[in-house]
């Protein structure tokens, strides 16, 4: 039976706290005697964990949960978000003759919302049609899992860009072909993988770029 490591337990505690977040002092009390600050600092640097204050008390949030917390608690942030959503909806109402230009602008709006949380320039991989070059999905899965195992960090996460480099080199795939098969793989084996937001490239889920993956 799989047993979570100490780092995974701390990360899971932060993630499961939802948009309410978890108090820093409470988290330290729950995991005494650990190199707590060092582990948290690593996640803060990658943007997976956000630290902030509520009523003069420090809290930790997972990045996705912090986004929801800001929407529900920060009127200015919510106004900007709703304004961008209105612009996005209006772009979708434009005629098909400018549809390609709309898609580019639409993507930039999504990246702008993501940058409000990560403060970094990011790009994402849009859905693509089935590529001409074909590869057996089981073969793709085998090499996909192998790349994760080889490159994953201490808590199992690895950037999709790293996995892409491995598989594109081995199977002579383009970037779009890689993400087509990655989406097919994750759709078919939902219980085998977990995606996390962030990174420089990846798959868009509910308007957020998910550029990290790990095996479950």
C-alpha positions in Angstrom: 0.0 0.0 0.0 1.4 3.4 -1.0 2.3 5.7 1.9 2.7 9.4 1.3 6.1 11.0 2.2 6.3 13.8 4.7 6.6 16.4 1.9 3.5 15.0 0.2 1.5 15.1 3.5 2.4 18.8 4.0 1.5 19.6 0.4 -1.7 17.7 0.6 -2.7 19.5 3.8 -2.2 22.9 2.0 -4.1 21.7 -1.1 -7.0 20.2 0.9 -7.5 23.5 2.9 -9.3 24.9 -0.1 -9.8 28.6 -0.6 -9.8 29.2 3.2 -6.1 28.4 3.3 -4.3 26.9 6.3 -2.6 28.9 9.0 1.2 28.9 8.9 1.4 28.4 12.7 -1.1 25.5 12.6 0.8 23.8 9.8 4.1 24.0 11.7 2.5 22.6 14.9 1.1 19.7 12.9 4.5 18.8 11.4 7.0 19.6 14.3 10.6 18.7 14.0 10.8 18.9 10.2 12.8 21.2 8.0 9.4 22.9 7.4 10.6 26.3 6.1 13.0 24.8 3.5 10.2 22.7 2.0 7.7 25.6 1.9 10.3 27.9 0.4 10.8 25.5 -2.6 7.0 25.5 -3.3 6.8 29.3 -2.9 9.6 29.7 -5.5 7.8 27.5 -8.1 4.5 29.2 -7.4 2.7 26.1 -6.3 2.1 27.5 -2.9 1.1 31.1 -2.1 1.6 32.9 1.3 -0.6 35.8 2.4 -2.1 37.5 5.4 -5.7 37.4 6.8 -6.4 39.3 10.0 -2.7 39.7 10.7 -2.1 35.9 10.5 -0.1 34.2 7.7 -1.8 31.6 5.6 -0.7 29.2 2.9 -2.8 28.4 -0.2 -2.4 26.1 -3.1 -2.2 28.3 -6.2 -5.6 27.3 -7.7 -7.3 27.8 -4.3 -5.7 31.2 -3.9 -7.2 32.2 -7.2 -10.7 31.4 -5.9 -9.9 33.1 -2.5 -9.0 36.3 -4.4 -12.2 36.3 -6.4 -14.3 35.9 -3.3 -12.4 38.3 -1.0 -10.8 41.0 -3.2 -13.3 43.2 -4.9 -10.6 44.8 -7.2 -9.4 41.4 -8.3 -12.9 40.2 -8.9 -13.7 43.3 -11.0 -10.6 42.7 -13.2 -11.5 39.0 -13.6 -15.1 39.8 -14.6 -14.0 42.5 -17.0 -11.6 40.1 -18.7 -14.4 37.4 -18.9 -16.7 40.0 -20.4 -14.1 40.8 -23.0 -13.5 37.2 -23.7 -17.3 36.5 -24.2 -17.6 39.5 -26.5 -14.7 38.2 -28.7 -16.6 34.9 -29.0 -19.5 36.8 -30.5 -17.5 38.2 -33.4 -18.0 36.9 -36.9 -16.2 33.8 -38.2 -14.3 36.0 -40.7 -12.0 37.2 -37.8 -12.2 34.0 -35.8 -8.5 33.3 -36.0 -7.6 36.7 -34.7 -10.1 36.2 -31.9 -8.5 32.9 -30.8 -5.1 34.7 -30.4 -6.6 37.5 -28.3 -8.6 35.0 -26.3 -5.5 33.1 -25.5 -3.7 36.2 -24.4 -6.5 37.0 -22.0 -6.2 33.6 -20.4 -2.5 34.1 -20.0 -3.0 37.5 -18.5 -5.3 36.0 -15.8 -2.8 33.3 -15.0 0.0 35.9 -14.8 -1.9 37.8 -12.0 -1.0 34.8 -9.8 2.4 33.6 -11.1 3.9 37.0 -12.2 5.6 35.2 -15.1 5.1 35.0 -18.9 3.6 31.7 -19.8 2.4 30.0 -23.0 0.0 27.2 -23.5 -0.8 24.4 -26.0 -4.2 24.7 -27.6 -6.3 21.6 -28.6 -5.1 20.2 -31.9 -6.6 17.9 -34.4 -5.5 14.3 -34.7 -1.9 14.3 -36.1 -1.0 12.5 -39.3 1.9 10.7 -37.5 0.4 7.9 -35.4 1.9 6.1 -32.4 0.3 3.3 -30.3 -1.1 4.9 -27.1 0.3 2.1 -25.0 3.8 2.7 -26.3 3.3 6.4 -25.7 2.1 5.7 -22.1 5.1 3.5 -21.4 7.6 6.1 -22.4 5.5 8.9 -20.8 5.6 7.1 -17.4 9.3 6.3 -17.8 10.1 10.0 -18.4 8.1 11.0 -15.3 9.9 8.4 -13.2 13.3 9.6 -14.5 12.7 13.3 -14.1 10.3 13.7 -11.2 11.3 15.8 -8.1 11.1 14.6 -4.5 7.2 14.8 -4.4 6.7 13.3 -7.8 6.0 16.4 -10.0 7.7 17.0 -13.3 7.2 19.7 -15.9 5.3 18.5 -19.1 7.9 20.4 -21.1 10.6 18.0 -19.9 8.4 14.9 -20.7 7.8 16.5 -24.1 11.5 16.8 -24.8 12.1 13.1 -24.1 9.2 11.8 -26.1 9.5 14.2 -29.1 13.2 13.2 -29.4 12.5 9.5 -29.2 9.4 9.3 -31.4 10.1 12.3 -33.7 6.9 14.0 -32.6 6.1 17.7 -32.9 5.0 19.7 -29.9 1.3 19.6 -31.1 1.5 15.9 -31.6 2.9 15.3 -28.1 0.1 17.3 -26.5 -2.6 15.5 -28.6 -1.4 12.2 -27.3 -0.9 13.5 -23.8 -4.6 14.6 -23.7 -5.7 11.3 -25.1 -3.6 9.5 -22.5 -4.9 11.5 -19.5 -8.5 11.3 -20.7 -8.2 7.5 -21.0 -6.2 6.9 -17.8 -7.7 9.5 -15.5 -6.9 7.6 -12.3 -3.2 7.2 -13.3 -2.2 10.8 -13.4 -2.6 14.2 -11.6 -2.1 17.5 -13.3 -1.1 20.8 -11.6 -1.3 24.4 -12.8 1.7 26.4 -13.6 4.7 25.9 -15.9 5.6 27.4 -19.3 3.5 25.1 -21.4 0.9 22.4 -21.0 -2.8 21.7 -21.2 -5.6 24.3 -20.5 -8.2 23.1 -17.9 -10.9 25.5 -16.8 -9.0 28.4 -18.2 -5.7 27.7 -16.4 -2.5 26.3 -17.8 -1.6 23.0 -16.3 2.1 22.3 -17.0 3.1 19.8 -14.3 2.2 16.1 -14.0 2.8 13.2 -11.7 1.8 9.5 -11.6 -0.6 8.3 -8.9 
